[in-house]
Amino acid sequence: MPFVARPALEKVEAPDFDLEKTLNSGQVFHWTAHGPGFAGTIDEIPVYVEQRGAELWVTPGQGAQVRRHFALDHPMTDIVASFPDDDALRAAVDFGRGIRIIRQPAWECLATFLTSALKQVPHIRAVSLAIRRRYGRHLRLDDLELYAYPRPAVLAQASLDSLRACKLGFRAKNLLAAARMVAHGELDLDAIRHLPLEEGRSRLGRIPGVGPKIANCVLLFAYERLEVVPVDVWIHRAVSQTYLRDQKRRTAELAVQAFSERFFGPYAGYAQQFLFHHWRMTYRKGGR
């Protein structure tokens, strides 16, 4: 659909922020390039965001939502200064400069990462958009049609066959189980925000399909536990090959997580995000 210019947009100051890098850094999967900016949803609010230098221009009335969602209040200078000073992390920070840890709605974050298991980013995006179109609330933003992520109560009523039609495969059963746990009150996602870290991990681990990596993704991206490190194939590779090269055996996922959270410090989640983006974007291109 051709881009329709928006004559009135709200300005948001956004120093040390890169919208495109942040949206393409493996945290969220539903934003769509539209004209000079991106269109998507923040919870169930349709939003257009366009970057012009150190400013964002956004849908009128949504400046506060955008500022919070993209964590423009995070003290990036202090965060980067807290990292250990080594070549690999310095290179990752330089490559990913401007990335922020997005504050995501808890249910949307949990459901999206449940459907991400063993999939590459383009596949995760296709599945996320298919679920939204089939079950999500229909929204309009000027000339655009957008869809919110469906609420747990909606997905709890879905059939496995209809979920599998969204290319979920074995993930359909886990998504349905999680939706029913939340919809029926067996899982209180709001309560997890206030739990100690290990208890939060344990509570999330009761959900079918949620292992350490997905639990840590939800803790980092939904609950803003910036000290947490999700370990996927890229982080395992980056940490093992850079910092744990003297290990004789393949280092276990939990050992990589424990080392990373200790070594990278109180903002280890940010160090993880810079490393993840750098390795994922450069490894196949011969950068390593």
N, C-alpha and C positions, 0 to 999 in steps of 0.2 A: 504494500500500500504506500503511495507517495507520501512524503513527509509534509505535514501542514505546519507552517510557522506558528509559533505561539507568541503573540505580541506582548503578553504580560507574564513575566516570570519573576519569582522572588529570589533575591540574591542571598547567598550564604557564604560567609568567609570560610575558606578551606585550605589553610596553609599546610604544607608538607603532606599533601594528599593527592593520590592519583586514582581517579574514579575507574578508569579502564583496567588498570592493574588489579585493583581491589576486587572488581567484579569477576575477573578472570583468574583469580588465585585459588580456586577450588573450594570456596566457602559457600557460595550460593550458585544456583544453576538456572534461574528463571528470567533474569534480566535480558532484554533484547535491544540490540543496537537500533536506534531510530533517529534518522537524520544525524545531527551532530552530537546527539546524546544517547541516553538509554531510557527505556520505559520498563517499569516493573511494578511490583506491589510491595508495600511495607505492611505486613499483616494483611488486612483487607482494604488497604487504601491504595488506589492507583496513583502512581507518581512518575513524572518525567524529570530526569536529572541531566544537566548539561554542564560540562566543565569548561571554564574559560580562565586559564592561568590558575591563580590561587583562589578562584571563586567558583562556586556552584550556582547555577541558575535552575530553579526548581519550580514545580507546580505551585501556584500561589496558595498560601496558607499551610504549606507542608514544610516550611523551613526548619521548624523545631524537630519534626519527625525525622527529616533527613539528617540533621545534625546529630541526633542521638543514634540513629540506625548505623551511620557510617563512623561512629565513635570519633567525631572530630574534636572531642574533649580529651582524648588520650594524649598524655604528655610524651610525644614521640622522641623529643630530644633526650629526655631522662630515660626513656625505655631503651633506646639504642645505647646510651652511655652505660647502662647497667650490664651490657653483654660482655663476656670475656673477649679480649682483644686478640683475635686470631685471623689468619688470612682467609679461611673458608667462610667464616661468618661475615667478615667484612665485605667480601665479594658478593655474598648473598644479599646483604643489606643494600649495597650500592645498586645491585641489579633490581631489587624489589622496592626501592625507595618510593614512598607514597602509599604503600599498602597499609590498610588498617584492619583490625579484627572487627568484623561486622557484628552488631548486636542483633541476633535473630530471635523471632518468636520461638518459644521452647518446643511446641508441638511440631511446627513446620520443620525446625532443625532436626528433631529426632526422626520424624517420618522420612525426611529427605535422605538422611544418612543411612537409615534402615534400608532404603531402596538402592543405595549406592554400592553395596557389597560386590566386590569382584567386577566392577564396571569402571570404564574410563570416563573422563569428564563429559565428552559429547554424548555418551550413552545415558549418563545420569541426567543430563539436561533434557534429553528426549523423553525419558520416563517421567521426570517431574512435570514437564509441560503436558504430557498425555493425561496424567492424573488430574492436573488442574482443569483441563478442558472437559474431562468426563464428569468430574464430581464437584469442581470448585464453583464458587459464586462468580457469576458473570459481572464484569465491571467494564465501564467505558471511560476512556480518557481522550477527549477530543475525537480524533478520527480512529483511535485504537480500540480494539477489543482485548481486554486482559482478563485473567482469571486468578482469584485468590486460591491459596492452598486450602483444600477442603478440611473442615473441622472434624475432630475425632468422631463425633456422633454421626456424621454423614458417612464416613468410611466404615464405621462399625456396622452399618446396614448393608454394605456391599457384599456381593458374592465373590468367592475366590475366582470364578471364571471371568467375571467382569474386571477384576483387578489384573488378572493375568493378561487380559486383552491390552493392557497398558505396557506390555513387554516386561512385566515384573518377574516372571518365572518363579523360582522358589521363594523370592522375597515377598510375594503376595501374602503368603501365610503369616509371615512375621509382621507385616504392616497391619493386616487385619487384626491380629492378636493385640498389637499395641493400641490400635484405635479402640478396641473393645475394653481394654484395661483402663484407658483414660475415660472413655465415655461412661463406663459403669462405676467409676469412682475407686477402682482398685489401685490406680496410680495417680498421685497428686503431683503434677509437674511443677506447680507453684511452690510446693513445700520443699522440693529439692534445692531450690535457690538458697534456702536458709540452713541447709545441712552442712556439717563438716565435710571436707573434701572426700575422704574415704567412704563415708556413709553415703554420700551422693553417688559415688561410683558404684557402690554395692546396690543401691536402690535401682539405678538404671540397668545394672546387670541382671536384674530379675526379668527384664523384658526379653521375650524370645528374639534371637538374632542379634542382641546387643552384647558384644564382647568389649574388651578394653579399648580398642580403637574408636568404636562408635560412641561408647560412653564418654571418652575424653573429647571427642569432637563436640558432643552436646554440652559438656561442661565448659569448654572453651568458647564456643560460638553462641551458645544460648544463655549460659549463666555467667559469662565473663570471668571465668576462673583462668586468669592470664598466666598462671604458673603451670598449667597443664600442657602436656605434649602428647597429641595423638600420634601413633606410630603406624604409618602405612608403608608401602613398599619404597617410596621415595625417601622418607625420613629414615627408615631402616638402612637404606643404602648410603645416604649422606652421612649419618652418624657413624655407622660401622666402618665405612671406608676412610673417613676423615679422622675420627677420634679413637676408634677401637680397633685399629688395624693389627695390633699385636695379639688379638684374640685368636686362638688356634681353631676354635669352632665358630659356626655361625651364631652370633649373639641373639639370644631370645628377645622377642618383642618387649616383654616386661623389663628386661635388663636395659634395653636401649631407652625405654621410657624413663626408668629410674635414673640412669646416667644423665639423660638430657635435662630432666627437671632439676637435678642437682647442679649440673655444670653450667647451664644457661641462666639460672637464677630466677628471681621473682617474676620476670616477664618471659619465661621460657616458651610460652605459647607463641609469642611474637617471633622469637628466634626460629622456632619450628616453621612458622608461616613463611618467613624469608627463605629458609633453606628449602622448604617444599617447592616454592615457586621457582627458585633458581634451578634446582636440579631437574624438576619436571620440564622446564622450558628449554634447558640447554643440553641435557644428557643425550637425547636422541640426535641432536644436531652436531655432535662431536665436540661439545664444549668440555667434556670430561673424558 
